[in-house]
Amino acid sequence: MIKLEKYTGEKTYMFPNGAIATKEAVLENYPAAEVFTFVVGTDELGQVMQSMDNLSVLRGVYGIDSTLSEDEAIAAIETILNTPKEAVEEVTAEERIAACMEYQMLTSMEDTEEVV
């Protein structure tokens, strides 16, 4: 499960490589976090900083209404990220072979067409 938190600089995280993500270390990599609203993608316990994204960009990517508050938008994005994806039907081996043979036949027809 992905947990999203608004970045405030008050909390220390751990980077995935094990380094400590102090406010100074985070701002070194994300200086815009001092000016714009950023969101931290973290684990359920809120310890590891798995991602750091601009909230405005996330709103655009996930189609979140700009009239929602920052907290409401973060909650909506978190819901989207944690919603299980629908299962995709597996294509059988026979269907893959048939598609391959059809493609081969179509491409070989292009090579044999006469130019008039």
N, C-alpha and C positions, 0 to 999 in steps of 0.2 A: 504494500500500500504506500502510495506517495502522499506525503504531507507537505503542504505549502504554507510558508510563513512570510509575512511582510518583513523585509530586512530593515532593521533599525540601527544596527551597529552595537547594540547593547548586549548581544549574546555571542559567545564564542562557540564556533563549530569546529569540526574536524574535516579537512579536505579528504577526498577518497584515497590519496597517497599516504595518509596518516599524519600529515603536517597539521599544526594547529592553525585554524582560520580565525585569527584575531581580527579586530576591526581594521587595523593597519594593513594586515596581509590581504584582506578582502578588498580594501580600497586601492591597494597597489594594482590589483588585477581589474577592478571595476570602479574606476574613479567617478564615474557618472552616478554611482549609488549615493553620493553625497547630495546630489541635486534632484534626481528622479526617483520614483518609487520602483524598487526592485523586489522580486519574490525569490525566496530560497526554496528549492525543492529538496526535501530531506526525508529521512527515514521516520518510522512511527514514533521513535523516542526523541526526534529532533536533534540528533547529534551530528550526523554526517551531512555536509553541504554537497549534495549531488548535482545541483544546478543553481544558476543565478541568472534570472531573466528579468527584463524590463516588463512591468505590469502592462503598460500600454501596448507593447508588442503581443503579449499573451492575450489581451482582450481581442486584438485583431485576428490572431491565429484561430482562436476558439469561438469567435463571433459573440463575444460578451457585450451586452448593452452598456454603453458609456454612461448611462444614467445611474447605474448601480454604484454604490459606495465601493471604496477599495476593498474593504473586508468582504462585502457581498460578492464582488467580482472574483476575489481569491477563492472563496468557498465554491463558487460556480465552476471555476477552472479545476479545482481539486476534485469535484464530483465527476467532471468529464474525464479526467485522467484516471480515475479509479473505477469507472464503469467498464465492466468486462466487454470485450469486443465480441461481436457475433461470430459464431463458427463459420468458416468458409468450407463449402463442400469440396471434398477431395476429388480430383480428376483421376479417373481410372487409367490404368496402363493402356487399355484398348483405346480410350479416347485420345490419349497423347500420341499413340502410334498412328491413329487415323488422321489426326491433325497434321502430323509430320508428313504422311504420305500425300495428303491433299496439297500441302505447301510445295512438296517436291514436284508434284504434277503441274501445279500452276507455274512454278518457276521454269520448268522445262518447256512449257508451252510458249513462254515469252521468247526463248531462244530459237524456236523453230518457226516463228511467224515470218511470213514472206513480206518483204517491203514492196508495195505496189507503186 
